[in-house]
Amino acid sequence: MLLAFLCLSYATYFAVRYAAQAPLDLFNFRQSQTALSAFWLASNGFHLAYETPVVGMPWSVPFEFPLYQYLVALLSQLTGAPLDVAGRLLSFVFLALCLLPARAITRQLKLGDATWYVFAALLFSSPIYLYWGRTFMIETTSLFFAVAAIKYFLELLSAPGNLRSGALFFVCMSLSILQKATTGLPVLAILGIVYLFVSLHALLDRRAQGTISYWRFCVPRIVFAAVYVIVPLLIGALWTAYTDHVKELSPMGKLLTSNALKGWNWGTLAQRTSAELYTKVLWGRVALQNLGGLLGLAVLVLAMLSKVEKVVKYALICALAMGLLPFLLFTNLHIVHTYYQSANVLFLLFALALALTKLCSRYLPELPLVPVIALLLVGSNYYWFSQEYAPAARTVFDAENSRDYDLGATLKREMPNDKAFVGYGNDWNSTWAYMAERKSFTVPTWAQDYAKLAANPESFIPADKLGGVVLCSEGTNYPTVNELSRWVSQRPAWKMSMVHGCFVALKNTVSIPHGANVRAVQCDGGFDRADYTVSGDQAMFTVAGWAKFAGEAADSRQNLLISLSKDGGAPQYFEAIQIARNPGTVTSAGANRGFSTMLSPPQMSGVYRVGVARVLGDVVEACQLSQDVPVNVK
């Protein structure tokens, strides 16, 4: 009991302590996708065709039913908690709630309190649940409803006419499948097999007694199966058909329908017999890191071979089946994703707790082996958690250590709320869109008409809605920086900059007043770079540095300009993009005051003076900072 309490307490502390972490940690692709959906549900209200604006207009590409996402949005709005905090804590709450139906199940089957306490200790020390149980993901929500459905299923077996239990089973099972089909479907399959087994056993008993009426026996059970098994499946199928219909309305969504992804979801026969599945996933990722390795496997095997009570043996078989079947059904998903096991390892942990307590109570009741072995298993879990998951959970993301954080912060600050951006070099990952709180078409290389999209970012976002272009990779599959520079140079209302090694083009947002009064002011700052380069047929004048004007707060947005003059002539002004300083050059005065611009001027020669200014109302304030740049001067 004490061990379970300590493990739960530490898991709760860990979840709360790191709840504010941006969803940029492990598998940020899935976390940020869920977070992006929750953000736009909070902004737009609940819709079945909810928006996940990362693959272009019309923005909606629904996958799972958005129960968790909408609850996160409501929790954030009602409490004022940041969305990241609400998402992570709600995920952990659903994990903790799994203890309630698990407690009821142990009592219904008379498995003993010790089983539940050991299960709780294993669950909340398991690396999978310590980490993934507090991420911005739907996994624990679907898992909770699946475990709750098992509780009500057992009630139905003992009292088939119990309408309350029937209704709650139906609701919980349907919600589990709707929230994440790959979690709910294996559980429903095993429960269906259990019901078939129980029905056949009852049929044989009645036949032996000579008291059977096949009509009266079969009809109620067929109705039971139809209502409690087939209807939840039908609801899941109808939701999938609806989401496929919505996706078909989007050029990118057509590539993400259930039929288009069936190979990705189900995997191949070769994967089901591969060494990777059994050595890397089942042994390394599951048994070794979450079940105590050989110790846990030995306990499970001995329990299966022992003469424990029949109900214990059946419960072990069912728990093991629920834990192992998903690997054979959704093989590719479990190989590729380390978080997918959070849907089913809980059942293996329950089986291990049951095996341990029943083996010890039956064969060595006088020895305190249960707490000793449980402590060893928990210690093993914590060791493996410390190797990878704990450091990942403790990472604090900022503009220095995270490209996606830096890009998102820049886009959020520099782009109007009603504009969208096109991104290259991030697959169709939602990290940029979520951190920027902007809609996007983050273009994967496997998109249809990719060459057209690369050459014309406005192809799928109308020009009046397009506010930015991000390029983070160059090569045969992406636009080059020269191509992006050429695209910007053809649009006078755009500017270009470098942010964390990526190239960002944005629409100008600062209006330079015609005939503006220019006044000289003092500011802190300096230039990191001011040079002219030529690559191929494309010239580039790059200016970067930092500046802080008097009276400006460190985190406020400045309407920064770069001035460029030749031989003492009148300066031309170009809008700059405000950025964080590059890692290693941050100073206390300039950490949030970086600026960068990349100009594509016609052929240049002579000595050019570069300066820094800002627009303040109808006045241009020219900072005293300046640097002379010789261009093509011999």
C-alpha positions in Angstrom: 0.0 0.0 0.0 2.8 2.4 0.9 4.7 1.6 -2.2 1.6 2.3 -4.4 1.0 5.6 -2.6 4.7 6.7 -3.1 4.7 5.8 -6.8 1.4 7.6 -7.4 2.7 10.6 -5.4 5.9 10.9 -7.4 4.0 10.4 -10.7 1.7 13.2 -9.7 4.5 15.5 -8.7 6.3 14.8 -11.9 3.3 15.5 -14.0 2.5 18.8 -12.3 6.2 19.9 -12.1 6.7 19.6 -15.8 3.2 20.4 -17.0 4.2 23.7 -18.6 6.6 22.0 -21.0 5.8 22.9 -24.6 4.8 19.9 -26.6 8.1 19.8 -28.4 9.5 16.8 -26.6 9.4 13.2 -27.8 7.1 12.6 -30.8 6.2 16.2 -31.0 4.6 15.5 -34.3 1.6 13.8 -32.5 1.6 16.0 -29.5 1.6 19.2 -31.4 -1.1 17.9 -33.8 -3.4 17.2 -30.8 -2.5 20.6 -29.3 -3.2 22.4 -32.5 -6.7 20.8 -32.7 -7.4 21.8 -29.1 -6.2 25.4 -29.8 -8.6 25.9 -32.7 -11.4 24.2 -30.8 -10.8 26.8 -28.1 -10.8 29.5 -30.7 -13.7 28.4 -32.9 -15.9 26.3 -30.6 -16.8 22.6 -31.0 -17.2 21.2 -34.5 -17.3 17.6 -35.6 -15.3 18.7 -38.6 -12.8 20.4 -36.3 -9.8 22.2 -37.7 -6.2 20.9 -37.5 -4.8 23.6 -39.8 -1.5 22.1 -40.9 -2.1 20.8 -44.4 -3.7 23.8 -46.0 -7.3 24.8 -46.8 -10.0 24.0 -45.9 -8.1 23.2 -42.7 -10.2 20.3 -41.5 -8.6 16.8 -41.5 -10.3 15.1 -38.6 -8.9 11.8 -37.3 -10.2 10.8 -33.8 -13.4 12.1 -32.2 -12.2 15.3 -30.5 -13.4 14.5 -26.9 -10.0 15.0 -25.2 -9.1 18.0 -27.3 -12.4 19.8 -26.5 -12.1 19.0 -22.8 -8.6 20.5 -22.8 -10.0 23.6 -24.5 -12.8 23.9 -21.9 -10.4 23.3 -19.0 -8.1 26.0 -20.3 -10.9 28.5 -20.8 -12.5 27.8 -17.4 -9.4 27.8 -15.3 -7.2 30.3 -17.3 -4.5 27.6 -17.4 -2.2 27.7 -20.5 -3.2 25.1 -23.1 0.0 23.1 -22.6 -0.7 22.8 -18.9 -4.3 21.9 -19.3 -3.5 19.3 -22.0 -0.7 17.6 -20.0 -2.6 17.6 -16.7 -5.8 16.3 -18.2 -3.9 13.4 -19.8 -2.5 12.5 -16.4 -5.9 12.8 -14.7 -7.4 10.2 -17.1 -4.4 7.9 -16.4 -5.0 8.2 -12.6 -8.7 7.6 -13.1 -7.9 4.2 -14.5 -7.3 3.1 -10.9 -11.0 3.4 -10.1 -12.3 0.8 -12.6 -9.2 -1.3 -12.0 -10.1 -1.4 -8.3 -13.7 -2.4 -9.1 -12.5 -5.2 -11.4 -10.2 -6.7 -8.7 -13.2 -6.7 -6.3 -15.6 -8.1 -8.8 -13.3 -11.0 -9.5 -12.2 -11.3 -5.9 -8.5 -10.9 -6.8 -7.5 -9.3 -3.5 -6.4 -5.8 -2.5 -2.7 -6.7 -2.8 -3.2 -7.1 -6.6 -4.6 -3.6 -6.9 -1.8 -2.1 -4.8 0.9 -3.8 -6.7 -0.7 -2.8 -10.0 -0.9 0.8 -8.9 2.8 0.8 -8.0 3.8 -0.8 -11.3 1.5 1.5 -13.3 2.8 4.8 -11.8 6.5 3.7 -11.9 6.3 2.4 -15.5 8.4 4.5 -17.8 5.7 4.4 -20.5 3.1 5.9 -18.2 5.4 8.2 -16.2 6.3 9.9 -19.5 3.5 9.4 -22.0 0.8 9.6 -19.3 1.6 13.3 -18.9 2.0 14.3 -22.6 -0.4 16.3 -24.7 -2.0 13.2 -26.2 -5.3 11.4 -26.4 -3.9 8.0 -25.3 -4.9 7.9 -21.6 -8.4 9.2 -22.4 -9.2 6.3 -24.7 -7.5 3.9 -22.2 -9.6 5.1 -19.3 -12.8 4.4 -21.2 -11.6 1.0 -22.3 -10.8 0.0 -18.7 -14.1 1.4 -17.5 -15.9 -0.6 -20.1 -14.3 -3.8 -18.8 -15.8 -3.0 -15.3 -19.3 -2.7 -16.7 -18.8 -5.7 -19.0 -18.2 -7.8 -15.9 -21.3 -6.4 -14.3 -23.3 -7.4 -17.4 -22.0 -10.9 -17.3 -23.3 -11.3 -13.7 -26.5 -9.5 -14.4 -27.3 -9.4 -18.2 -30.5 -7.4 -17.6 -28.8 -4.5 -15.7 -29.7 -1.6 -18.0 -27.4 0.9 -16.1 -24.4 -1.3 -16.6 -25.3 -2.0 -20.2 -25.7 1.7 -20.9 -22.4 2.6 -19.3 -20.6 -0.2 -21.0 -22.0 1.0 -24.4 -21.0 4.6 -23.7 -17.5 3.8 -22.4 -16.7 1.3 -25.2 -18.0 3.7 -27.9 -16.0 6.6 -26.5 -12.8 4.5 -26.3 -13.2 3.5 -30.0 -14.1 7.1 -31.1 -11.2 8.6 -29.2 -8.7 6.1 -30.5 -9.8 3.0 -32.3 -6.4 1.3 -32.0 -7.0 1.3 -28.2 -10.6 0.3 -28.0 -10.9 -2.2 -30.7 -8.5 -4.9 -29.2 -10.3 -4.6 -25.9 -13.7 -5.0 -27.5 -12.4 -8.0 -29.5 -11.2 -9.8 -26.3 -14.4 -9.0 -24.5 -16.4 -10.4 -27.5 -14.4 -13.6 -27.3 -15.0 -13.8 -23.5 -18.7 -13.4 -24.0 -18.7 -16.1 -26.7 -16.8 -18.4 -24.3 -19.1 -17.8 -21.4 -22.2 -18.3 -23.7 -20.8 -21.6 -25.0 -20.0 -22.8 -21.5 -23.6 -22.0 -20.4 -25.0 -23.7 -23.4 -23.0 -26.9 -22.7 -24.2 -26.8 -19.0 -27.8 -26.6 -20.0 -27.5 -29.3 -22.6 -26.0 -31.5 -20.0 -29.0 -30.8 -17.7 -31.5 -31.3 -20.5 -33.2 -28.0 -19.8 -32.3 -26.0 -22.8 -34.5 -24.0 -25.2 -32.3 -22.9 -28.0 -34.7 -20.1 -29.0 -34.8 -18.6 -25.5 -31.1 -19.2 -25.0 -29.8 -17.8 -28.3 -32.0 -14.8 -29.0 -31.1 -12.8 -25.8 -27.4 -13.4 -26.4 -27.6 -12.4 -30.1 -29.3 -9.2 -29.0 -26.6 -8.7 -26.4 -23.8 -9.1 -28.9 -25.5 -6.8 -31.4 -26.0 -4.0 -28.9 -22.8 -4.2 -26.9 -20.3 -5.4 -29.5 -21.6 -4.7 -33.0 -23.1 -1.2 -32.4 -19.9 0.3 -30.9 -18.0 -1.1 -33.9 -20.7 0.5 -36.2 -20.3 3.8 -34.4 -16.6 3.7 -34.9 -17.0 2.8 -38.6 -19.5 5.6 -39.1 -17.1 8.1 -37.6 -14.3 6.9 -39.8 -16.6 7.2 -42.9 -17.5 10.8 -41.8 -13.8 11.8 -41.3 -12.9 10.3 -44.7 -15.6 12.3 -46.3 -14.3 15.5 -44.7 -10.7 14.7 -45.7 -11.8 14.2 -49.3 -12.6 17.9 -49.5 -8.9 18.7 -49.0 -6.2 18.1 -51.5 -3.9 16.8 -48.8 -6.7 15.2 -46.8 -7.3 12.8 -49.7 -3.9 11.3 -48.9 -4.8 10.8 -45.2 -8.0 8.8 -45.4 -8.4 5.4 -43.7 -8.0 3.7 -47.0 -4.9 5.6 -47.9 -3.3 4.9 -44.6 -4.3 1.2 -44.2 -0.8 -0.1 -44.9 0.6 2.4 -42.4 -1.9 1.5 -39.7 -2.1 -2.3 -40.1 1.5 -3.0 -41.1 2.6 -6.1 -43.1 2.9 -9.8 -42.5 6.6 -9.5 -42.6 6.5 -7.0 -39.7 4.4 -9.4 -37.6 7.2 -12.1 -37.8 10.1 -9.7 -37.7 12.9 -9.7 -35.2 12.3 -5.9 -34.8 8.9 -6.5 -33.3 9.9 -9.2 -30.8 13.4 -8.0 -29.8 13.2 -4.2 -30.1 9.5 -3.6 -29.2 8.2 -6.5 -27.1 11.4 -7.3 -25.3 13.4 -4.0 -25.2 10.6 -1.4 -25.1 8.0 -3.3 -23.1 9.3 -6.2 -21.1 12.8 -5.0 -20.2 11.8 -1.4 -19.5 8.4 -1.8 -17.9 8.0 -5.4 -16.7 11.3 -5.9 -14.9 12.8 -7.9 -17.7 13.5 -11.5 -17.0 12.1 -11.2 -13.5 8.7 -10.1 -14.7 8.6 -12.6 -17.5 9.5 -15.4 -15.0 6.7 -14.4 -12.7 4.2 -14.4 -15.6 5.3 -17.8 -16.9 5.3 -19.4 -13.5 1.8 -18.1 -12.8 0.5 -19.4 -16.2 2.0 -22.9 -15.4 0.9 -23.0 -11.8 -2.4 -24.3 -10.3 -3.8 -21.0 -9.3 -7.6 -20.5 -9.1 -9.5 -20.8 -12.3 -10.7 -17.2 -12.2 -7.1 -16.0 -11.7 -6.0 -18.0 -14.7 -8.8 -16.7 -16.9 -8.1 -13.1 -15.7 -4.4 -13.6 -16.5 -5.2 -14.9 -20.0 -7.5 -12.0 -20.8 -5.1 -9.4 -19.5 -2.2 -10.8 -21.5 -4.4 -11.0 -24.6 -5.4 -7.4 -24.3 -1.8 -6.4 -23.8 -0.4 -8.5 -26.7 -3.1 -8.4 -29.4 -2.5 -4.8 -30.4 1.0 -5.7 -31.4 -0.4 -8.2 -33.9 -3.2 -6.0 -35.1 -1.4 -2.6 -35.5 2.1 -3.8 -35.9 3.6 -1.0 -37.9 2.2 1.6 -35.5 3.7 -0.1 -32.5 7.1 -0.5 -34.2 7.3 3.1 -35.3 5.8 4.9 -32.3 7.2 4.5 -28.8 4.1 6.0 -27.3 1.6 3.5 -28.8 2.3 1.0 -26.1 0.6 3.3 -23.6 -2.7 1.8 -25.0 -2.0 -1.7 -23.8 1.0 -2.1 -21.5 -1.5 -1.3 -18.6 -3.0 -4.8 -19.1 0.4 -6.4 -19.0 1.2 -4.6 -15.8 -2.1 -5.8 -14.3 -1.3 -9.4 -15.4 2.1 -9.1 -13.7 0.6 -7.7 -10.5 -2.0 -10.5 -10.4 0.6 -13.2 -11.2 3.0 -12.0 -8.5 0.4 -11.7 -5.7 -1.3 -15.0 -6.4 1.9 -17.0 -6.9 3.3 -15.8 -3.5 0.0 -16.2 -1.6 -0.5 -19.7 -2.9 3.0 -21.2 -2.6 5.0 -19.0 -0.1 2.4 -17.2 2.0 4.6 -17.0 5.0 7.4 -15.0 3.3 7.1 -11.3 2.5 8.0 -11.8 -1.2 5.3 -9.6 -2.7 6.7 -6.3 -1.4 10.3 -7.4 -2.0 9.7 -8.4 -5.7 7.4 -5.4 -6.2 10.1 -3.1 -5.0 12.6 -4.7 -7.4 10.2 -4.3 -10.3 9.6 -0.6 -9.4 13.3 0.0 -9.0 13.8 -1.4 -12.5 11.1 0.8 -13.9 12.7 3.9 -12.3 16.1 3.0 -13.6 14.9 2.8 -17.2 12.8 5.9 -16.8 15.9 7.8 -15.8 17.8 6.8 -19.0 15.8 8.6 -21.6 12.3 9.7 -20.6 13.2 11.7 -17.5 15.8 14.0 -19.2 13.3 14.5 -22.1 10.5 15.5 -19.7 12.8 17.9 -17.9 13.9 19.8 -21.0 12.9 23.4 -21.0 12.4 24.6 -24.6 13.3 28.1 -25.6 14.5 30.1 -28.6 18.1 29.0 -28.0 17.7 25.2 -27.9 14.7 24.7 -30.1 14.3 25.6 -33.7 10.6 25.1 -33.7 10.1 27.2 -30.5 12.1 30.0 -32.1 10.3 29.9 -35.4 6.9 29.7 -33.7 7.6 32.7 -31.5 8.8 34.7 -34.5 5.8 33.9 -36.6 3.4 34.5 -33.7 5.0 38.0 -33.1 5.5 39.0 -36.7 2.4 37.6 -38.5 -1.1 39.0 -38.1 -3.6 36.6 -36.5 -5.7 36.2 -39.7 -2.8 35.2 -41.9 -1.5 31.7 -42.6 1.9 30.5 -43.7 3.5 27.8 -45.9 6.3 25.8 -44.5 8.9 23.5 -46.1 11.3 21.1 -44.3 9.1 19.9 -41.4 7.2 17.1 -43.1 3.5 17.9 -42.1 4.5 18.4 -38.4 2.2 20.8 -36.5 5.0 22.2 -34.2 5.4 25.5 -36.2 1.6 26.0 -36.6 0.9 25.3 -32.9 3.8 27.4 -31.5 2.9 30.2 -33.8 -0.9 29.9 -33.2 -1.4 30.4 -36.9 -2.9 28.2 -39.6 -0.4 26.7 -42.1 0.2 24.5 -45.0 3.3 22.6 -43.8 4.2 20.9 -47.0 5.5 17.3 -47.0 7.5 16.1 -49.9 5.0 13.4 -50.7 2.2 16.0 -51.3 0.6 15.9 -54.7 1.9 18.6 -57.1 4.9 19.2 -54.8 6.9 21.0 -57.4 4.1 23.4 -58.0 3.7 24.0 -54.3 7.4 24.5 -53.9 7.6 27.1 -56.6 4.3 28.9 -55.8 3.6 29.0 -52.0 0.3 30.7 -52.7 -1.0 27.7 -54.7 -3.2 26.5 -51.9 -3.4 29.6 -49.6 -4.9 32.6 -51.4 -2.6 35.6 -51.7 -4.7 37.7 -49.4 -4.5 35.1 -46.6 -0.8 34.2 -47.1 1.4 35.9 -44.5 4.6 33.9 -44.4 6.8 31.3 -45.9 9.3 29.2 -43.9 12.1 27.2 -45.5 14.2 24.9 -43.2 15.8 22.4 -45.6 17.4 22.8 -49.0 18.0 20.2 -51.6 16.2 18.4 -54.5 13.0 18.1 -52.5 12.7 21.7 -51.3 12.9 25.2 -52.7 16.4 26.7 -52.4 17.1 29.9 -50.6 17.8 31.5 -53.9 14.4 30.5 -55.2 12.7 31.8 -52.1 14.8 35.0 -52.3 13.8 35.4 -56.0 10.1 34.9 -55.0 10.4 37.6 -52.3 12.1 40.0 -54.6 9.2 39.8 -57.0 6.9 40.9 -54.2 7.8 44.4 -52.8 5.5 44.0 -49.9 7.5 41.1 -48.5 10.7 40.8 -46.4 13.0 37.9 -45.7 15.2 36.9 -42.8 17.1 34.0 -41.3 15.7 32.5 -38.0 17.5 29.7 -36.2 19.1 28.5 -39.5 15.9 28.7 -41.4 14.8 31.2 -43.9 11.5 33.1 -43.2 9.7 35.4 -45.6 6.9 37.6 -44.2 4.6 40.2 -45.4 5.5 43.7 -44.4 3.4 45.0 -41.5 5.1 48.4 -40.9 3.9 51.4 -42.9 6.7 54.0 -43.4 4.9 57.4 -43.3 5.4 59.3 -46.6 7.7 62.3 -45.9 8.1 61.1 -42.3 10.0 63.2 -39.9 13.4 61.5 -39.1 15.0 62.2 -35.7 18.2 60.8 -34.3 18.0 58.8 -31.1 20.3 56.7 -28.9 19.9 53.0 -28.6 21.8 50.0 -27.3 22.8 47.3 -29.8 25.2 46.2 -32.4 25.7 44.4 -35.7 26.4 40.6 -35.8 26.5 40.6 -39.6 26.3 43.0 -42.5 27.6 41.6 -45.9 26.8 41.3 -49.5 27.1 37.9 -51.2 26.3 36.5 -54.6 25.2 32.9 -55.2 24.6 31.9 -58.8 22.4 34.6 -60.3 21.0 35.8 -56.9 22.6 38.6 -54.9 21.9 38.9 -51.2 22.5 41.7 -48.7 22.2 40.3 -45.2 22.0 42.4 -42.0 21.6 41.0 -38.5 22.2 42.2 -35.0 20.3 43.6 -32.0 18.9 46.9 -30.9 17.0 48.2 -27.9 15.4 51.6 -28.1 14.9 53.6 -24.9 11.5 53.0 -23.2 10.8 49.6 -24.8 10.0 46.6 -22.7 12.2 43.6 -23.4 9.4 41.4 -24.8 7.5 44.0 -26.8 7.5 44.2 -30.6 9.5 46.9 -32.3 8.7 48.2 -35.7 12.3 47.9 -36.8 13.8 49.2 -40.1 17.2 48.8 -41.7 18.4 51.9 -43.5 20.7 51.6 -46.5 22.5 54.6 -48.0 25.4 55.0 -50.5 28.0 57.6 -50.5 26.1 59.8 -48.0 23.0 59.8 -50.0 19.4 59.7 -48.7 18.7 56.3 -47.0 16.3 53.7 -48.1 14.3 51.9 -45.4 13.6 48.2 -45.4 11.5 46.4 -42.8 13.4 43.9 -40.6 12.1 40.9 -38.8 12.5 40.8 -35.0 14.2 37.6 -33.9 15.9 36.1 -30.8 19.6 36.3 -30.8 21.6 33.4 -32.0 22.8 30.9 -29.3 26.1 32.1 -27.9 25.5 35.8 -28.7 22.8 36.5 -26.2 23.3 39.4 -23.8 21.0 40.5 -21.0 20.2 43.7 -22.9 19.7 42.1 -26.3 18.3 38.6 -25.7 14.9 39.5 -27.1 16.0 42.3 -29.4 17.5 40.6 -32.4 16.8 41.6 -35.9 17.5 40.2 -39.3 16.8 41.0 -42.9 18.0 39.6 -46.2 17.6 42.0 -49.2 17.8 41.0 -52.9 18.9 44.3 -54.4 20.0 44.8 -58.0 23.7 44.8 -58.8 25.5 46.8 -56.1 29.0 48.5 -55.9 30.5 51.1 -53.6 30.4 51.7 -49.9 27.0 51.4 -48.3 26.1 52.6 -44.8 23.8 50.3 -42.9 21.8 51.7 -40.0 18.9 50.8 -37.7 15.7 52.7 -37.2 12.1 52.2 -36.0 8.7 53.6 -36.8 7.0 55.3 -33.9 3.7 56.8 -34.9 4.4 59.2 -37.8 8.1 59.5 -36.9 11.1 57.5 -37.9 13.6 57.2 -35.1 17.2 56.6 -36.5 19.5 54.9 -34.0 23.1 56.0 -33.9 24.3 52.5 -34.8 25.8 52.2 -38.2 28.3 50.2 -40.2 29.9 50.7 -43.6 29.9 47.8 -46.0 32.1 47.9 -49.1 30.6 46.1 -52.0 32.6 45.2 -55.1 35.2 47.8 -54.1 38.7 47.1 -55.4 
